[in-house]
């Protein structure tokens, strides 16, 4: 067989094979560049749930701190997980708190809001992300 006959024999099959190979290569590059896991994405459906008005708890307070209150006292927490876990998640499972033991006892005390979540649940956002400790003589001691 000469070169021309070798190239033109079953030309349509060769073009289809080349096209499929290019599509597979482009798809693989797309998944790798975006760090997409196609099997995991197809099998699990993630959902986001928002808990509005969650009270912020004080984990610990600095020694000698006068009676005070948190401002704002409530936050909005958004979490994500698979559909089954989100549906079973209750208000008591999402606990926003501020660890005041890490803060200085003097001056304006502002703490970052942390959130305790069950395993398998991811924190999406907390609004506001920080709260202030304001002196309030009428508030119970923390």
C-alpha positions as a Python dict, from the first residue, in 0.01 Angstrom:
ca = {
    (1, 'X'): (0, 0, 0),
    (2, 'X'): (118, 345, -77),
    (3, 'X'): (101, 636, 170),
    (4, 'X'): (-202, 798, 8),
    (5, 'X'): (-409, 482, 28),
    (6, 'X'): (-299, 426, 388),
    (7, 'X'): (-419, 775, 492),
    (8, 'X'): (-746, 774, 296),
    (9, 'X'): (-856, 419, 378),
    (10, 'X'): (-1136, 441, 645),
    (11, 'X'): (-1089, 819, 664),
    (12, 'X'): (-1423, 879, 840),
    (13, 'X'): (-1340, 631, 1115),
    (14, 'X'): (-1003, 795, 1164),
    (15, 'X'): (-1161, 1142, 1191),
    (16, 'X'): (-1421, 1021, 1441),
    (17, 'X'): (-1149, 857, 1652),
    (18, 'X'): (-939, 1173, 1644),
    (19, 'X'): (-1241, 1386, 1744),
    (20, 'X'): (-1326, 1157, 2037),
    (21, 'X'): (-964, 1157, 2155),
    (22, 'X'): (-958, 1539, 2149),
    (23, 'X'): (-1287, 1558, 2345),
    (24, 'X'): (-1160, 1317, 2610),
    (25, 'X'): (-835, 1512, 2641),
    (26, 'X'): (-1019, 1847, 2674),
    (27, 'X'): (-1257, 1702, 2935),
    (28, 'X'): (-972, 1560, 3141),
    (29, 'X'): (-788, 1894, 3132),
    (30, 'X'): (-1103, 2079, 3237),
    (31, 'X'): (-1161, 1853, 3537),
    (32, 'X'): (-797, 1870, 3646),
    (33, 'X'): (-769, 2249, 3612),
    (34, 'X'): (-1084, 2312, 3818),
    (35, 'X'): (-1010, 2035, 4071),
    (36, 'X'): (-1348, 1875, 4003),
    (37, 'X'): (-1419, 1522, 4116),
    (38, 'X'): (-1687, 1403, 3875),
    (39, 'X'): (-1782, 1082, 4058),
    (40, 'X'): (-1817, 1250, 4397),
    (41, 'X'): (-2010, 1542, 4248),
    (42, 'X'): (-2260, 1315, 4079),
    (43, 'X'): (-2318, 1091, 4381),
    (44, 'X'): (-2349, 1346, 4662),
    (45, 'X'): (-2574, 1649, 4664),
    (46, 'X'): (-2467, 1928, 4896),
    (47, 'X'): (-2712, 2171, 5049),
    (48, 'X'): (-2674, 2494, 5242),
    (49, 'X'): (-2883, 2580, 5545),
    (50, 'X'): (-2897, 2914, 5724),
    (51, 'X'): (-2958, 2949, 6098),
    (52, 'X'): (-3067, 3306, 6170),
    (53, 'X'): (-3074, 3453, 6519),
    (54, 'X'): (-2837, 3203, 6681),
    (55, 'X'): (-2736, 3331, 7029),
    (56, 'X'): (-2361, 3373, 7081),
    (57, 'X'): (-2226, 3200, 7391),
    (58, 'X'): (-1929, 3301, 7601),
    (59, 'X'): (-1675, 3021, 7634),
    (60, 'X'): (-1467, 3189, 7904),
    (61, 'X'): (-1422, 3538, 8036),
    (62, 'X'): (-1110, 3729, 8142),
    (63, 'X'): (-1059, 3756, 8517),
    (64, 'X'): (-1194, 4068, 8679),
    (65, 'X'): (-1426, 4156, 8391),
    (66, 'X'): (-1723, 4369, 8503),
    (67, 'X'): (-2075, 4255, 8413),
    (68, 'X'): (-2116, 4291, 8040),
    (69, 'X'): (-2314, 4179, 7736),
    (70, 'X'): (-2231, 4087, 7378),
    (71, 'X'): (-2321, 4323, 7096),
    (72, 'X'): (-2474, 4186, 6880),
    (73, 'X'): (-2599, 3894, 7089),
    (74, 'X'): (-2714, 3688, 6789),
    (75, 'X'): (-2552, 3588, 6460),
    (76, 'X'): (-2656, 3434, 6130),
    (77, 'X'): (-2475, 3106, 6054),
    (78, 'X'): (-2471, 2933, 5714),
    (79, 'X'): (-2352, 2571, 5694),
    (80, 'X'): (-2327, 2312, 5418),
    (81, 'X'): (-2326, 1934, 5405),
    (82, 'X'): (-2487, 1647, 5221),
    (83, 'X'): (-2866, 1655, 5199),
    (84, 'X'): (-2932, 1391, 5467),
    (85, 'X'): (-2707, 1556, 5726),
    (86, 'X'): (-2853, 1903, 5660),
    (87, 'X'): (-3209, 1772, 5702),
    (88, 'X'): (-3119, 1610, 6037),
    (89, 'X'): (-2933, 1918, 6163),
    (90, 'X'): (-3105, 2101, 6450),
    (91, 'X'): (-3065, 2446, 6598),
    (92, 'X'): (-2890, 2295, 6902),
    (93, 'X'): (-2623, 2137, 6677),
    (94, 'X'): (-2493, 2476, 6557),
    (95, 'X'): (-2330, 2660, 6848),
    (96, 'X'): (-2166, 2999, 6789),
    (97, 'X'): (-1932, 3108, 7068),
    (98, 'X'): (-1662, 3359, 7156),
    (99, 'X'): (-1355, 3251, 7353),
    (100, 'X'): (-1281, 3555, 7567),
    (101, 'X'): (-993, 3390, 7753),
    (102, 'X'): (-768, 3471, 7457),
    (103, 'X'): (-852, 3842, 7464),
    (104, 'X'): (-685, 4117, 7667),
    (105, 'X'): (-876, 4215, 7985),
    (106, 'X'): (-837, 4588, 7916),
    (107, 'X'): (-984, 4820, 7655),
    (108, 'X'): (-1247, 4740, 7398),
    (109, 'X'): (-1295, 4368, 7389),
    (110, 'X'): (-1390, 4231, 7048),
    (111, 'X'): (-1395, 3859, 6985),
    (112, 'X'): (-1414, 3655, 6669),
    (113, 'X'): (-1719, 3429, 6652),
    (114, 'X'): (-1632, 3060, 6622),
    (115, 'X'): (-1890, 2789, 6551),
    (116, 'X'): (-1900, 2434, 6685),
    (117, 'X'): (-2048, 2198, 6426),
    (118, 'X'): (-2112, 1823, 6406),
    (119, 'X'): (-1874, 1609, 6197),
    (120, 'X'): (-1932, 1632, 5822),
    (121, 'X'): (-2080, 1983, 5837),
    (122, 'X'): (-1882, 2274, 5691),
    (123, 'X'): (-1909, 2638, 5793),
    (124, 'X'): (-2001, 2866, 5502),
    (125, 'X'): (-2033, 3202, 5680),
    (126, 'X'): (-2101, 3380, 6008),
    (127, 'X'): (-2257, 3727, 6001),
    (128, 'X'): (-2130, 3926, 6185),
    (129, 'X'): (-1796, 3754, 6221),
    (130, 'X'): (-1701, 3940, 6540),
    (131, 'X'): (-1888, 4066, 6847),
    (132, 'X'): (-1801, 4327, 7107),
    (133, 'X'): (-1819, 4287, 7482),
    (134, 'X'): (-1987, 4599, 7622),
    (135, 'X'): (-1999, 4690, 7991),
    (136, 'X'): (-2354, 4669, 8122),
    (137, 'X'): (-2417, 4696, 8497),
    (138, 'X'): (-2761, 4535, 8457),
    (139, 'X'): (-2624, 4223, 8281),
    (140, 'X'): (-2541, 3910, 8480),
    (141, 'X'): (-2171, 3842, 8529),
    (142, 'X'): (-2027, 3626, 8241),
}
